[in-house]
Amino acid sequence: MKLHKFIFHLVLLLLLILLISCSKKENPVEPKPVLNHEYAGFLRLRVTGEFPIVDITTQVNVTVNKFGEMNFSTSTVSYDADEHNGETRIRRTGTLVLRPNGHHFNDNGLDKFAVDENTTINETMTIW
């Protein structure tokens, strides 16, 4: 009878050890920083055109964390240009939306950033 009790307790102990070892959660591997510092700045976009003269500038803020993740704000700017050269009159009205995105990459040991300005211009041109 004592042997049965011993075996029962041994099996119970082994099952308990097995359950404890299986229930351990593995810690996810956290990404390692790729940059020594975080950065903050801006991206400025200037759009120019002739007849009618259009000269607009907009800028967005950009931050880069130590993991190389880039975050941008967005910007919208409207314009209205009207010009007459004696023969033709042209009016351009529109809205420019700047929504950049980008990412960090390493090029032969140099930290670099690829940025897509992602600009949308919705314009109406009237010619008389």
RAZIDA-V664908 format. One record per helix or strand of 3 or more residues. SS is the DSSP state (H for helix, E for strand). FROM is the first residue (numbers start at 0). TO is the last residue. If there is no record, write none. Layout:
<<SS | FROM | TO> <SS | FROM | TO>>
This chain:
<<H | 1 | 21> <E | 38 | 48> <E | 53 | 63> <E | 69 | 71> <E | 74 | 83> <E | 88 | 97> <E | 100 | 106> <E | 109 | 115> <E | 118 | 126>>
